[in-house]
Amino acid sequence: MAASPNSSETPWPVRTLNAEVKGWIQRLGSLWVEGQLTQINIKPTWKLSYLTLRDTESEASVQLTASTSLLRGMATPLRDGDRVVVQARPAFYEGRGSFSLWVSEIRLLGIGELLARIEALRGQLAAEGLFDLARKRKLPYLPNRVGLITGRGSAAERDVLAVARSRWPEVDFRVINTPVQGATAVTEIISALQLLDADESVDVIIIARGGGSVEDLLPFSEESLQRAVAAAVTPVVSAIGHEPDNPVLDNVADLRAATPTDAAKRVVPDVAEERALVAEARSRMAAALRGWVSRERQGLASMRSRPVLADPMTPITRRREEIERALAMMRRDIRVLLERENAKTQALRSQISALGPAATLSRGYAVVQVVPRDGSAPEVVMSIDQTPPGSQLRIRVADGSITAAGMSATPAD
């Protein structure tokens, strides 16, 4: 029978809501679901047993209902933390409005299958580049504060703190204790990692556990944890004590330490070794400085032994003498040049005097000029045409000039 229309005027009663939900859920049919068991509640006297199936990478969980005979018939008894695959039909109980899965088959995941899944994830993340050395961050030389994620009161926590403080007593830690196995381990480790990564005072983060079986180490191979480590800004060190198998975290972390003790040694420098290095460096610097001072002293002694430094005025005296010699030579050259040029000038004057008009006049010659009537400058008479009768003439002789008048002109034969 179809449910009545639903609105604020015609709301459903709870029984109708539960009936509708039950119908929707039952249409899902039989499902296969994988997860991790927790809160196993089995009693031989009970017909039904109840378990909780948790997601391995989140807080999600679902209630399982199974026949007690089905669970007791399994070859290996179920334990908290077991990874299983169940075939179940979703069930919704109308009376109390609760949801669970009614289990018809349950299978434990074997070690081989778990390892195969781990290797498949390792290959997938490697193909995505999460293992590339280029993306791995360098650890700080001396961290201001070290973040540590490990189990409460664990040997791993004691080892990391003891070894780190023995190497550098002033080292500061921020420790967050989380489960390191079981259904809630992954989500709590991721939350702790994100909390430490957001703390600006934390320079490096160590995720530590003191080894264990393959099943115990499964949280450190979960995909969500690997992606959280890859997304972190702070360098992350994987310190899971295990041999020979290694979780995927070893490949994604910025540094893989063999054990928690090894992680403390790799993250925190040894103060004794550093002091020895400082002492050695100071000794080498002192020796180098002494050698440099000795060489400089020898150089100064060598320079002071040179004549130029024994009498600093010697170069100045030499340069003064050179300048005086150069000046004397310049004066001599200028004097000779002037005398030569004076002689040339006298010779030219003699030539000019011999060839000039004054010399010619002194031999009895005269220069005749006609004085124009317009008052312009006299002109030298070169032709009889310049002196018509009555022209005023000026006759220049050696000792003066004569004014005369032209009477007539006779052409040359």
C-alpha positions as CSV (number, residue, x, y, z in Angstrom):
1,M,0.0,0.0,0.0
2,A,1.5,3.3,-1.0
3,A,2.1,5.8,1.7
4,S,0.0,8.9,1.8
5,P,1.4,12.2,0.5
6,N,3.7,13.9,2.9
7,S,3.5,17.6,3.7
8,S,3.2,20.0,6.7
9,E,-0.5,19.5,6.6
10,T,-0.3,15.7,6.2
11,P,2.8,14.6,8.1
12,W,3.6,10.9,8.4
13,P,3.4,9.2,11.8
14,V,6.6,7.5,12.9
15,R,5.3,4.0,12.0
16,T,4.8,5.2,8.4
17,L,8.3,6.7,8.3
18,N,9.9,3.5,9.6
19,A,7.9,1.3,7.2
20,E,9.1,3.5,4.3
21,V,12.7,3.4,5.4
22,K,12.5,-0.4,5.9
23,G,11.2,-0.8,2.3
24,W,14.0,1.3,0.9
25,I,16.7,-0.6,2.8
26,Q,15.4,-4.0,1.9
27,R,15.6,-3.2,-1.8
28,L,19.4,-3.1,-1.4
29,G,19.5,-6.9,-1.2
30,S,22.5,-8.9,-0.1
31,L,25.8,-7.0,0.1
32,W,29.5,-7.8,0.7
33,V,31.1,-5.4,3.2
34,E,34.7,-5.1,4.4
35,G,35.9,-3.7,7.7
36,Q,37.4,-4.3,11.1
37,L,35.7,-6.0,14.0
38,T,35.2,-4.4,17.4
39,Q,32.9,-4.9,20.3
40,I,32.4,-8.6,19.7
41,N,29.6,-9.8,21.9
42,I,29.1,-13.6,21.7
43,K,27.6,-15.8,24.4
44,P,27.0,-19.6,23.9
45,T,23.5,-19.2,25.4
46,W,22.4,-16.6,23.0
47,K,20.8,-17.4,19.7
48,L,22.1,-14.2,18.1
49,S,25.4,-12.4,18.6
50,Y,26.2,-8.8,18.0
51,L,29.4,-7.2,16.6
52,T,30.4,-3.8,15.3
53,L,32.1,-3.4,11.9
54,R,34.2,-0.3,11.7
55,D,35.7,1.3,8.6
56,T,39.5,1.0,8.7
57,E,40.1,4.7,7.6
58,S,37.2,6.7,9.2
59,E,34.9,6.8,12.1
60,A,32.1,5.0,10.2
61,S,30.7,1.8,11.7
62,V,27.7,-0.4,11.4
63,Q,26.1,-3.0,13.8
64,L,26.2,-6.7,12.7
65,T,23.7,-9.3,13.8
66,A,24.8,-12.9,13.3
67,S,23.7,-16.4,14.4
68,T,25.8,-17.5,17.3
69,S,26.1,-21.0,15.7
70,L,27.5,-19.4,12.6
71,L,30.2,-17.6,14.5
72,R,31.1,-20.6,16.8
73,G,31.4,-22.8,13.7
74,M,34.3,-20.7,12.3
75,A,37.7,-22.4,12.3
76,T,39.4,-19.4,13.9
77,P,37.6,-17.5,16.7
78,L,37.0,-13.8,16.0
79,R,38.9,-11.2,17.9
80,D,38.8,-7.4,18.2
81,G,40.7,-5.9,15.3
82,D,40.2,-8.7,12.8
83,R,39.8,-7.6,9.2
84,V,36.8,-9.4,7.7
85,V,34.6,-9.5,4.7
86,V,30.9,-10.2,5.5
87,Q,27.9,-11.1,3.3
88,A,24.9,-9.5,4.9
89,R,21.4,-8.2,4.2
90,P,20.6,-4.7,5.5
91,A,17.8,-4.9,8.1
92,F,15.8,-2.1,9.6
93,Y,13.7,-2.7,12.7
94,E,10.5,-0.7,12.6
95,G,9.8,-0.9,16.3
96,R,12.9,0.8,17.6
97,G,14.0,2.5,14.3
98,S,17.5,0.8,14.3
99,F,19.6,-0.4,11.4
100,S,22.0,-3.4,11.3
101,L,23.4,-5.9,8.9
102,W,22.1,-9.5,9.2
103,V,25.1,-11.7,8.5
104,S,24.9,-14.8,6.4
105,E,28.6,-15.4,5.9
106,I,31.8,-14.0,7.4
107,R,35.4,-14.4,6.1
108,L,38.6,-13.5,7.8
109,L,41.1,-11.8,5.5
110,G,44.3,-13.9,5.5
111,I,47.8,-12.6,5.7
112,G,48.5,-13.3,2.1
113,E,45.5,-11.4,1.0
114,L,46.3,-8.5,3.3
115,L,49.9,-8.4,2.0
116,A,48.7,-8.4,-1.6
117,R,46.5,-5.5,-0.9
118,I,49.3,-3.6,0.7
119,E,51.6,-4.2,-2.3
120,A,48.8,-3.1,-4.7
121,L,48.5,0.1,-2.7
122,R,52.2,0.6,-2.7
123,G,52.3,0.3,-6.5
124,Q,49.4,2.7,-6.9
125,L,51.0,5.4,-4.7
126,A,54.4,4.9,-6.3
127,A,52.8,5.5,-9.7
128,E,51.3,8.7,-8.3
129,G,54.7,9.9,-7.3
130,L,54.2,9.8,-3.5
131,F,57.5,7.9,-3.1
132,D,59.6,10.3,-5.3
133,L,62.8,11.5,-3.6
134,A,62.2,15.0,-5.1
135,R,59.1,15.5,-2.9
136,K,60.7,14.4,0.4
137,R,61.5,17.2,2.8
138,K,64.8,17.7,4.5
139,L,64.8,17.3,8.3
140,P,66.0,20.4,10.3
141,Y,69.5,20.2,11.7
142,L,68.4,21.1,15.2
143,P,64.6,21.0,15.6
144,N,63.0,23.6,17.9
145,R,60.3,21.1,18.9
146,V,59.7,17.4,17.9
147,G,56.2,16.1,17.5
148,L,55.8,12.4,18.6
149,I,52.8,10.2,17.8
150,T,52.9,6.9,19.5
151,G,51.0,4.6,21.9
152,R,50.5,5.7,25.5
153,G,53.2,4.4,27.9
154,S,54.8,2.4,25.1
155,A,58.4,1.3,24.8
156,A,58.6,3.3,21.6
157,E,57.7,6.5,23.5
158,R,60.2,5.8,26.2
159,D,63.0,4.9,23.7
160,V,62.5,8.1,21.6
161,L,62.4,10.4,24.6
162,A,65.3,8.8,26.5
163,V,67.6,8.6,23.5
164,A,66.8,12.1,22.3
165,R,67.3,13.7,25.7
166,S,70.5,11.8,26.2
167,R,71.8,13.3,23.0
168,W,70.5,16.8,23.4
169,P,69.1,17.5,26.9
170,E,67.3,20.7,25.9
171,V,65.2,19.0,23.2
172,D,61.5,19.8,23.4
173,F,58.8,17.3,22.6
174,R,55.1,17.5,22.0
175,V,53.7,14.0,22.5
176,I,50.3,12.9,21.3
177,N,49.3,9.4,22.4
178,T,47.0,7.4,20.1
179,P,46.2,3.8,19.5
180,V,48.7,2.2,17.2
181,Q,46.6,-0.8,16.2
182,G,42.9,-1.6,16.1
183,A,39.9,0.0,14.5
184,T,40.4,3.5,15.7
185,A,44.2,3.8,15.1
186,V,44.1,5.3,11.6
187,T,41.7,8.1,12.3
188,E,43.4,9.1,15.6
189,I,46.9,9.0,14.1
190,I,45.6,11.2,11.2
191,S,44.0,13.6,13.7
192,A,47.3,13.8,15.7
193,L,49.3,14.3,12.6
194,Q,47.1,17.2,11.4
195,L,47.3,18.8,14.9
196,L,51.1,18.7,15.0
197,D,51.4,19.8,11.4
198,A,49.3,22.9,12.2
199,D,51.6,23.7,15.2
200,E,54.2,26.1,13.8
201,S,56.6,25.4,16.7
202,V,56.9,21.7,15.6
203,D,59.7,21.2,13.1
204,V,59.6,17.5,12.6
205,I,57.0,14.7,13.4
206,I,57.9,11.1,14.4
207,I,55.3,8.3,14.0
208,A,56.6,5.5,16.2
209,R,55.6,2.0,17.1
210,G,57.7,-0.9,18.5
211,G,57.1,-3.4,15.8
212,G,54.5,-6.2,15.7
213,S,52.8,-8.7,13.5
214,V,51.5,-7.9,10.0
215,E,48.0,-7.5,11.4
216,D,49.2,-5.1,14.1
217,L,50.9,-2.9,11.5
218,L,48.0,-2.7,9.1
219,P,47.0,0.9,10.2
220,F,50.4,2.1,8.9
221,S,49.6,0.8,5.4
222,E,46.1,2.4,5.1
223,E,45.7,4.7,2.2
224,S,44.2,7.6,4.1
225,L,47.2,7.8,6.4
226,Q,49.6,7.8,3.5
227,R,47.8,10.7,1.8
228,A,47.7,12.6,5.1
229,V,51.5,12.2,5.5
230,A,52.0,13.3,1.9
231,A,49.9,16.4,2.4
232,A,51.7,17.5,5.6
233,V,54.0,20.5,5.5
234,T,56.1,19.3,8.4
235,P,58.7,16.6,7.6
236,V,57.5,13.2,8.9
237,V,59.7,10.3,10.1
238,S,58.4,6.7,10.0
239,A,59.7,4.8,13.1
240,I,58.0,1.4,13.0
241,G,60.2,-1.3,14.5
242,H,59.8,-4.2,12.1
243,E,61.8,-6.5,10.0
244,P,61.7,-7.7,7.3
245,D,58.2,-6.4,6.2
246,N,57.7,-2.7,6.1
247,P,54.4,-0.7,6.0
248,V,53.6,1.7,3.2
249,L,54.3,4.6,5.6
250,D,58.0,3.9,5.3
251,N,57.8,4.8,1.6
252,V,55.7,7.9,1.9
253,A,57.4,9.4,4.9
254,D,60.3,11.9,4.4
255,L,62.6,9.6,6.3
256,R,62.4,5.9,7.3
257,A,64.0,5.0,10.6
258,A,64.6,1.3,11.4
259,T,63.4,1.7,15.0
260,P,62.1,4.4,17.4
261,T,65.6,4.6,18.8
262,D,67.1,5.1,15.3
263,A,64.5,7.9,14.7
264,A,65.6,9.7,17.8
265,K,69.2,9.5,16.6
266,R,68.3,10.7,13.1
267,V,66.2,13.6,14.3
268,V,68.2,15.0,17.3
269,P,72.0,15.6,17.0
270,D,74.4,14.4,19.6
271,V,75.5,17.3,21.8
272,A,78.8,15.6,22.6
273,E,79.6,15.0,18.9
274,E,78.6,18.6,18.1
275,R,80.8,20.0,20.9
276,A,83.7,17.9,19.6
277,L,83.1,19.2,16.1
278,V,83.0,22.8,17.4
279,A,86.2,22.3,19.4
280,E,87.9,20.8,16.3
281,A,86.6,23.7,14.1
282,R,87.9,26.3,16.7
283,S,91.3,24.6,16.8
284,R,91.5,24.6,13.0
285,M,90.4,28.2,12.8
286,A,92.9,29.2,15.5
287,A,95.7,27.4,13.6
288,A,94.6,29.0,10.3
289,L,94.6,32.4,12.0
290,R,98.0,32.0,13.5
291,G,99.4,30.9,10.1
292,W,97.8,33.9,8.5
293,V,99.3,36.3,11.1
294,S,102.8,34.6,10.7
295,R,102.6,35.0,6.9
296,E,101.5,38.7,7.2
297,R,104.4,39.4,9.6
298,Q,106.9,37.9,7.2
299,G,105.5,39.9,4.4
300,L,105.7,43.1,6.4
301,A,109.3,42.3,7.4
302,S,110.2,41.7,3.8
303,M,108.6,45.0,2.7
304,R,110.3,47.0,5.5
305,S,113.7,45.6,4.5
306,R,113.4,47.2,1.0
307,P,115.3,50.4,0.4
308,V,112.1,52.3,-0.5
309,L,110.7,51.7,2.9
310,A,114.1,52.2,4.7
311,D,114.2,55.8,3.2
312,P,110.6,56.7,2.0
313,M,112.0,60.1,0.5
314,T,114.2,58.3,-2.0
315,P,111.5,57.9,-4.7
316,I,110.4,61.5,-4.2
317,T,114.1,62.7,-4.5
318,R,114.6,60.6,-7.6
319,R,111.4,61.9,-9.2
320,R,112.4,65.6,-8.3
321,E,115.8,65.1,-10.0
322,E,114.1,63.6,-13.1
323,I,111.7,66.6,-13.3
324,E,114.6,69.1,-12.9
325,R,116.6,67.4,-15.7
326,A,113.5,67.4,-17.9
327,L,112.9,71.1,-17.2
328,A,116.5,72.0,-18.0
329,M,116.3,70.1,-21.3
330,M,113.0,71.8,-22.1
331,R,114.4,75.3,-21.4
332,R,117.5,74.5,-23.5
333,D,115.4,73.2,-26.4
334,I,113.1,76.3,-26.2
335,R,116.1,78.7,-26.1
336,V,117.7,77.0,-29.2
337,L,114.3,77.1,-31.0
338,L,113.8,80.8,-30.3
339,E,117.4,81.7,-31.4
340,R,116.8,79.8,-34.7
341,E,113.5,81.5,-35.3
342,N,115.0,85.0,-34.5
343,A,117.7,84.4,-37.1
344,K,115.1,83.4,-39.7
345,T,113.1,86.6,-38.9
346,Q,116.2,88.8,-39.3
347,A,117.0,87.2,-42.7
348,L,113.4,87.7,-43.8
349,R,113.5,91.4,-42.7
350,S,116.7,91.9,-44.8
351,Q,115.1,90.4,-47.8
352,I,112.0,92.5,-47.4
353,S,114.1,95.7,-47.0
354,A,116.1,94.9,-50.1
355,L,113.0,94.2,-52.2
356,G,110.7,96.9,-50.7
357,P,109.8,100.3,-52.2
358,A,112.0,102.3,-49.7
359,A,115.2,100.7,-51.0
360,T,114.1,101.4,-54.6
361,L,113.4,105.1,-53.8
362,S,116.8,105.4,-52.1
363,R,118.4,104.5,-55.4
364,G,116.8,107.6,-57.1
365,Y,113.5,106.3,-58.2
366,A,110.1,108.0,-57.5
367,V,106.5,107.0,-57.2
368,V,104.0,109.2,-59.0
369,Q,100.4,109.4,-57.8
370,V,97.4,111.2,-59.2
371,V,95.1,112.9,-56.7
372,P,91.5,112.6,-57.8
373,R,89.4,115.8,-57.7
374,D,86.6,114.0,-55.7
375,G,88.9,113.7,-52.7
376,S,89.3,109.9,-52.9
377,A,92.7,108.2,-52.2
378,P,95.6,108.9,-54.6
379,E,96.3,106.3,-57.3
380,V,99.7,105.3,-58.6
381,V,100.1,106.5,-62.1
382,M,100.5,103.5,-64.4
383,S,99.5,105.2,-67.7
384,I,99.5,108.7,-69.3
385,D,95.8,108.3,-69.6
386,Q,95.5,108.8,-65.8
387,T,97.0,112.3,-66.0
388,P,95.3,114.6,-68.4
389,P,96.7,118.2,-68.5
390,G,96.0,120.0,-65.3
391,S,96.0,116.9,-63.1
392,Q,97.3,117.2,-59.5
393,L,100.2,114.9,-59.0
394,R,102.0,113.7,-55.9
395,I,105.6,112.6,-56.4
396,R,107.1,110.4,-53.6
397,V,110.9,110.3,-53.3
398,A,113.2,108.7,-50.7
399,D,113.1,111.6,-48.3
400,G,109.5,113.0,-48.8
401,S,106.9,113.8,-51.4
402,I,106.4,116.7,-54.1
403,T,103.1,118.1,-55.2
404,A,103.0,119.1,-58.9
405,A,100.6,119.6,-61.8
406,G,100.6,117.8,-65.1
407,M,101.3,120.0,-68.0
408,S,101.2,117.6,-70.9
409,A,101.7,113.9,-71.7
410,T,103.8,112.3,-74.4
411,P,103.3,108.6,-75.3
412,A,106.3,106.3,-75.4
413,D,107.9,105.7,-78.7
